[in-house]
Amino acid sequence: MNDNRIYQLALSFINGIGSMNAKKLLAYVGSVEGIFTEKKQNLLKIPGIGKQLADEIENKDIFKKVEEELKFIDKHQITTYFYLDKDYPQRLKQCEDSPIILYYKGTGNLNHSKVISIVGTRKATQYGLENCKSLISDLVDNGHKILIVSGLAYGIDIAAHKNALKLGQDTIAVLGHGLNTLYPAAHKKIAHEIVKQGGLLSELPTSSALDPGHFVKRNRIIAGLADATIVIESANKGGSLITAQIANSYNRDVFAYPGRIGDKYSEGCNHLIKTNQAALIESASDIEYLLGWEIKKKGEVIQSQLFVELTAEEEMIIEILREQGKTTIDVLAILVNLPVSKVSSMLLKLEFSGMVLSYPGKVYASTR
């Protein structure tokens, strides 16, 4: 078994494993292949791994399912991203409950420098649709190249995807099922366009049964992929509010459009704003200000700092921040292979030099 995907998929196929326990196994055993060769008595010593899970790990029927999944993946040119892969979405990797594996069909860069998630009610009003359209078009008009993430559902979700496609921006549709099907079927044509200008993403294999609970779970991926989640329109209950709550738990920015008092599909947004779970926004300029997305006006020259001498390690940090956008200090420390304490002192110097901006939650971004 030379194909690493065999063991990666097998880990995700262990009945009842969950992403948290899968990561524990990896941390304790040291390799994904080693999990399936480790002695049972050693597996039982790992916190959270009881007899039932240990028995499931020893179940060789898992590899029959893996074989079938690999056939489908290869036939349909689907890419898998394992949690430890360098191409696994870095923002999502920062989330404790991120999926151990992702299935992806598309061309869009999941580690794009600017990523926003746009969510909202399935029963969007003209007010919500207009706000969705103007938000994306104004950001594009101001020179931003962005990746727009949503869930392919009716209403605000599909409006976000369509506007992104129309304006030449990549868009990612996060699905609540495997890539062997599509829901809702009415959006099949749009899904084909998204594959060419973005992609379809799921944590679920083709063997998974359709389950309403999967659509709730996928909301954490929508929130985790992005720098910020924007709720355009929402009733007082629904998936958009769940996505906003998850984004807050990840220490990500959450924004919401306010609505008129008494309007059913503004109740959720107004509640998020009133309870300080989301910042009130009215236009794209609010997003630019709150996310620190500078607008370089035509003919404007941004003067660089004079006589700032950088070490090779500091230059590496700047380059990483340019490529990945906002990044936590912990991720930076891993990427440059230095202690967090040393990275912290370098970031402070870069911040004083005006080359780096700091954000809440020990998050940093390049100003260049």
Secondary structure, 3 states (H helix, E strand, C coil): CCCHHHHHHHHHHCCCCHHHHHHHHHHHHCCHHHHCCCCHHHHCCCCCCCHHHHHHHCCCHHHHHHHHHHHHHHHCCCEEEECCCCCCCHHHHCCCCCCCEEEEEECCCCCCCCEEEEECCCCCCHHHHHHHHHHHHHHHHCCCCCEEEECCCCCHHHHHHHHHHHCCCCEEEECCCCCCCCCCHHHHHHHHHHHHCEEEEECCCCCCCCCHHHHHHHHHHHHHCCCEEEECCCCCCCHHHHHHHHHHHCCCEEEECCCCCCCHHHHHHHHHHHCCCCEECCCHHHHHHHHCCCCCCCCCCCCCCCCCCCCHHHHHHHHHHHHHCCEEHHHHHHHHCCCHHHHHHHHHHHHHCCCEEEECCCEEEECC
